[in-house]
Amino acid sequence: MSWEADAAAATLAHEPVAADQVVVGAPTTGWVALGSTADGAEVGVWEMTPGTMSDVEADEVFVVISGRAVVEFADGRAAITLAPGSVVRLDAGASTVWTVTQTLRKVYVTPQ
């Protein structure tokens, strides 16, 4: 199974972040699934506009392709600063707060 996609040019339909997740501002998010890996993991693109939101993470690995943000962890782990080229692995269930200063776009891989 082979496929390719232009993650930087992918069109994403944005929706406002749920009110109970908004910490600061009026961020929106959008995503699109691009395909899957041989073992069934989903590969997609996710984007968030400037603002701050709380989230509970899925198990995923991602690469930032544009934008800037900081991710803080409720368990006291050191915050992660994101910029183009950042590669991150998040554990399912981690409580986070995302502060996006420049619209952030990432390519993610997450098991189904």
C-alpha positions in Angstrom: 0.0 0.0 0.0 1.7 3.2 -1.2 0.3 6.7 -1.1 1.6 10.3 -1.0 0.2 13.7 0.1 1.3 17.3 0.3 0.8 18.0 4.0 1.7 21.6 3.8 -1.0 22.2 1.1 -3.7 20.0 2.5 -7.0 21.8 2.9 -8.4 21.6 6.5 -11.9 22.6 7.6 -11.5 24.4 10.9 -14.0 24.4 13.8 -13.9 26.4 17.0 -12.3 24.6 20.0 -15.0 23.4 22.4 -15.7 26.1 25.1 -14.6 23.8 27.9 -11.2 23.4 26.4 -10.5 27.1 25.6 -8.1 28.7 28.0 -7.2 31.9 26.2 -8.5 33.4 22.9 -10.7 31.8 20.3 -8.5 29.0 18.7 -9.8 26.8 16.0 -8.6 23.4 14.9 -8.8 21.4 11.7 -7.6 18.0 10.6 -7.6 15.6 7.7 -6.6 11.9 7.5 -4.1 11.4 4.7 -3.9 7.6 4.8 -2.8 4.7 6.9 0.3 2.6 7.5 0.6 -1.1 6.7 -0.3 -1.9 10.4 -3.4 0.4 10.3 -2.0 3.5 12.0 -3.6 6.7 10.8 -1.5 9.4 9.2 -2.9 12.9 9.0 -2.5 16.6 9.3 -3.7 18.7 12.3 -3.7 22.5 12.7 -4.5 25.0 15.4 -4.8 28.7 15.1 -3.3 31.1 17.8 -4.8 30.7 21.3 -4.5 28.4 24.3 -6.5 25.1 24.8 -6.4 22.2 27.1 -6.5 18.6 25.8 -6.2 15.0 26.7 -3.8 13.3 24.2 -4.0 10.3 22.0 -1.0 8.0 21.6 0.8 9.7 18.7 4.0 10.8 17.1 4.1 14.0 15.1 6.3 16.3 13.2 5.7 20.1 13.1 5.8 21.5 9.6 4.9 25.1 10.4 4.1 27.4 13.2 5.1 27.8 16.9 3.6 26.6 20.2 4.4 25.5 23.7 2.8 22.3 25.2 2.6 22.1 29.0 1.9 18.9 30.9 -0.4 18.7 33.9 1.9 16.0 35.5 4.7 18.5 35.8 6.9 17.3 33.0 9.0 20.0 31.3 7.1 22.0 28.7 7.9 21.3 25.0 8.6 24.2 22.6 7.4 23.4 19.1 8.7 24.8 15.9 9.1 23.5 12.3 11.1 20.2 12.5 10.1 19.3 16.1 9.4 15.6 16.4 7.3 14.6 19.5 5.8 11.5 20.9 2.8 11.9 23.2 1.3 9.2 25.5 -2.4 8.5 25.4 -4.2 10.1 28.4 -1.6 12.9 29.0 -3.3 16.1 30.1 -1.8 19.1 28.2 -2.3 22.8 27.6 -1.3 24.0 24.1 -0.4 27.7 23.6 -0.1 28.4 19.9 1.5 31.7 18.9 1.8 31.1 15.2 -0.7 28.8 13.5 0.7 25.3 14.1 0.5 22.5 11.5 1.7 19.0 12.2 1.8 15.6 10.5 0.7 12.9 13.0 0.8 9.1 13.1 -1.6 7.5 15.6 -2.7 3.8 16.1 -6.3 3.0 15.5 
